[in-house]
Amino acid sequence: MGRSIAITQTIGRLCCLSQAANHNVIDRHPVHNRYLPAELESEKFLLKEGDMSGKRWDEEALVAWEAAENGGERWEGRI
């Protein structure tokens, strides 16, 4: 029950945000929209390509993947 209440509250917040949003499907020109609340705009959600910060190297898991998924060939991304 708690999960559905949280989802409902989130949807309610998103609906409130979208009421102020411009939708370029009705405009003949590009429009600017804020998709995140201001307090989240500076947060980092996705790493940039090649950013390995916070990643680990698990040789055993890589060897198992090479055997099962890569035809026994060494992964081209090996260091």
C-alpha positions as CSV (number, residue, x, y, z in Angstrom):
1,M,0.0,0.0,0.0
2,G,2.8,2.4,0.8
3,R,4.4,2.0,-2.6
4,S,1.2,2.9,-4.5
5,I,0.8,6.0,-2.3
6,A,4.3,7.1,-3.1
7,I,3.7,6.5,-6.8
8,T,0.5,8.4,-6.7
9,Q,2.2,11.3,-4.9
10,T,5.0,11.3,-7.5
11,I,2.5,11.4,-10.4
12,G,0.7,14.2,-8.7
13,R,3.9,16.2,-8.4
14,L,4.8,15.5,-12.1
15,C,1.3,16.6,-13.2
16,C,1.7,19.9,-11.3
17,L,5.1,20.4,-13.0
18,S,3.7,19.6,-16.4
19,Q,0.9,22.2,-16.1
20,A,3.5,24.9,-16.4
21,A,5.4,23.2,-19.2
22,N,5.4,24.3,-22.8
23,H,4.8,21.6,-25.3
24,N,6.4,22.2,-28.7
25,V,3.8,19.9,-30.4
26,I,1.5,22.9,-30.3
27,D,4.2,25.5,-31.0
28,R,5.7,26.3,-34.4
29,H,9.1,27.0,-32.7
30,P,11.4,25.4,-30.1
31,V,10.5,26.0,-26.5
32,H,12.4,25.8,-23.2
33,N,11.2,23.4,-20.5
34,R,12.6,22.6,-17.1
35,Y,12.2,18.9,-16.6
36,L,13.6,18.7,-13.1
37,P,13.0,20.6,-9.9
38,A,15.6,23.3,-9.4
39,E,17.2,21.5,-6.5
40,L,17.9,18.5,-8.8
41,E,19.3,20.3,-11.8
42,S,22.9,20.2,-10.7
43,E,22.7,16.5,-9.7
44,K,24.7,13.9,-11.8
45,F,22.4,11.1,-13.0
46,L,24.5,9.5,-15.8
47,L,28.2,9.2,-16.2
48,K,29.8,10.6,-19.3
49,E,31.0,8.0,-21.8
50,G,34.3,6.5,-20.6
51,D,33.9,7.7,-17.0
52,M,34.9,4.8,-14.8
53,S,34.6,6.5,-11.5
54,G,33.0,4.2,-8.9
55,K,33.5,1.1,-11.1
56,R,35.4,-2.0,-10.1
57,W,37.3,-4.6,-12.0
58,D,36.1,-8.2,-11.4
59,E,38.4,-10.5,-13.3
60,E,36.5,-13.6,-12.4
61,A,33.2,-12.2,-13.6
62,L,34.9,-11.0,-16.8
63,V,36.4,-14.4,-17.5
64,A,33.0,-16.0,-17.0
65,W,31.4,-13.5,-19.3
66,E,34.1,-14.1,-22.0
67,A,33.5,-17.8,-21.8
68,A,29.7,-17.7,-21.8
69,E,28.9,-14.7,-24.0
70,N,31.9,-13.8,-26.1
71,G,32.7,-17.2,-27.6
72,G,35.7,-17.7,-25.3
73,E,37.4,-14.6,-26.8
74,R,39.1,-12.0,-24.7
75,W,37.0,-8.8,-24.3
76,E,38.3,-6.0,-26.5
77,G,38.0,-3.5,-23.6
78,R,40.6,-5.3,-21.5
79,I,43.2,-3.0,-20.1
